[in-house]
Amino acid sequence: MFTPKYPVSDTITALRNATRPAPTDSVSVQHHAPVSAPAPTSPTRPAIHLTPGSTLALIGGGTALVLIVGTVLVSMLLAVAITGASVAVCAVVVRSLMNHNR
């Protein structure tokens, strides 16, 4: 479906002959029949056969991947939240110390 469609070789020969200028001398021009090239074939790919065991393995692997990625993202969010809270506490303590001297 997504493979390119190639023109037949006689179409290419006709296009090439149309762009060449006509011979000006009186020498006879020999015309050859276009050689037909074999049609391009797509490479054969082996069919994928899913057995019930391999289907369960794919589902289990996908679930594990989603859980691992989710855990990493949540832990990163938690690290950012804890860092922000600790910076806020430090700011309050420093402000309290600065105001206490006055």
C-alpha positions as a printed NumPy array, in Angstrom:
array([[  0.   ,   0.   ,   0.   ],
       [  2.79 ,   2.446,   0.864],
       [  5.297,   1.149,  -1.676],
       [  6.042,   3.485,  -4.588],
       [  4.591,   2.688,  -7.978],
       [  7.202,   2.691, -10.749],
       [  6.278,   3.437, -14.358],
       [  6.649,   0.742, -16.972],
       [  9.958,   0.939, -18.844],
       [  8.372,   1.703, -22.255],
       [  6.933,   4.899, -20.74 ],
       [ 10.413,   5.961, -19.692],
       [ 11.787,   5.161, -23.162],
       [  9.018,   7.195, -24.809],
       [  9.736,  10.148, -22.537],
       [ 13.46 ,   9.973, -23.268],
       [ 12.883,   9.802, -27.029],
       [ 10.436,  12.725, -26.885],
       [ 13.025,  15.011, -25.306],
       [ 15.782,  14.223, -27.835],
       [ 15.952,  16.364, -30.974],
       [ 15.062,  14.733, -34.276],
       [ 18.042,  13.698, -36.445],
       [ 18.847,  16.254, -39.119],
       [ 20.766,  14.07 , -41.565],
       [ 19.263,  11.554, -43.953],
       [ 20.717,   8.527, -42.185],
       [ 18.055,   5.968, -41.436],
       [ 17.132,   5.759, -37.792],
       [ 16.686,   2.334, -36.324],
       [ 13.915,   1.961, -33.808],
       [ 14.255,  -0.724, -31.217],
       [ 11.382,  -2.182, -29.296],
       [ 11.522,  -1.122, -25.668],
       [ 12.801,  -3.754, -23.32 ],
       [ 10.32 ,  -4.481, -20.603],
       [ 11.854,  -4.649, -17.172],
       [ 10.421,  -6.974, -14.57 ],
       [  7.928,  -5.303, -12.298],
       [  9.396,  -4.385,  -8.911],
       [  8.259,  -6.695,  -6.175],
       [  7.99 ,  -5.831,  -2.554],
       [ 10.177,  -7.832,  -0.217],
       [  8.355, -10.682,   1.411],
       [  7.918, -10.234,   5.101],
       [  7.167, -13.05 ,   7.449],
       [  3.707, -12.91 ,   8.945],
       [  3.525, -12.311,  12.68 ],
       [  1.591, -15.03 ,  14.443],
       [  0.481, -14.179,  17.948],
       [ -0.158, -17.105,  20.189],
       [ -2.055, -16.69 ,  23.465],
       [  1.238, -16.94 ,  25.363],
       [  2.953, -14.248,  23.31 ],
       [ -0.124, -12.017,  23.583],
       [ -0.01 , -12.289,  27.371],
       [  3.728, -11.589,  27.321],
       [  3.174,  -8.445,  25.235],
       [  0.417,  -7.241,  27.557],
       [  2.558,  -7.96 ,  30.629],
       [  5.573,  -6.196,  29.14 ],
       [  3.509,  -3.154,  28.178],
       [  1.968,  -2.977,  31.634],
       [  5.388,  -3.221,  33.291],
       [  6.737,  -0.486,  31.022],
       [  3.834,   1.842,  31.852],
       [  4.254,   1.21 ,  35.584],
       [  8.009,   1.841,  35.492],
       [  7.678,   5.055,  33.48 ],
       [  4.862,   6.236,  35.749],
       [  6.935,   5.538,  38.855],
       [  9.908,   7.468,  37.489],
       [  7.752,  10.459,  36.53 ],
       [  5.957,  10.549,  39.897],
       [  9.255,  10.324,  41.775],
       [ 10.665,  13.207,  39.749],
       [  7.585,  15.295,  40.501],
       [  7.871,  14.419,  44.179],
       [ 11.552,  15.427,  44.201],
       [ 10.681,  18.817,  42.707],
       [  7.892,  19.323,  45.259],
       [ 10.15 ,  18.43 ,  48.208],
       [ 12.896,  20.729,  46.93 ],
       [ 10.443,  23.595,  46.547],
       [  9.082,  23.079,  50.047],
       [ 12.575,  22.963,  51.579],
       [ 13.583,  26.168,  49.758],
       [ 10.427,  27.848,  51.068],
       [ 11.183,  26.759,  54.647],
       [ 14.768,  28.024,  54.312],
       [ 13.46 ,  31.378,  53.042],
       [ 11.124,  31.709,  56.02 ],
       [ 13.921,  30.878,  58.472],
       [ 16.353,  33.351,  56.859],
       [ 13.682,  36.059,  56.844],
       [ 12.925,  35.374,  60.492],
       [ 16.603,  35.658,  61.376],
       [ 16.976,  38.902,  59.441],
       [ 13.93 ,  40.469,  61.139],
       [ 14.981,  39.238,  64.587],
       [ 18.159,  41.374,  64.55 ],
       [ 16.191,  44.599,  64.13 ]])
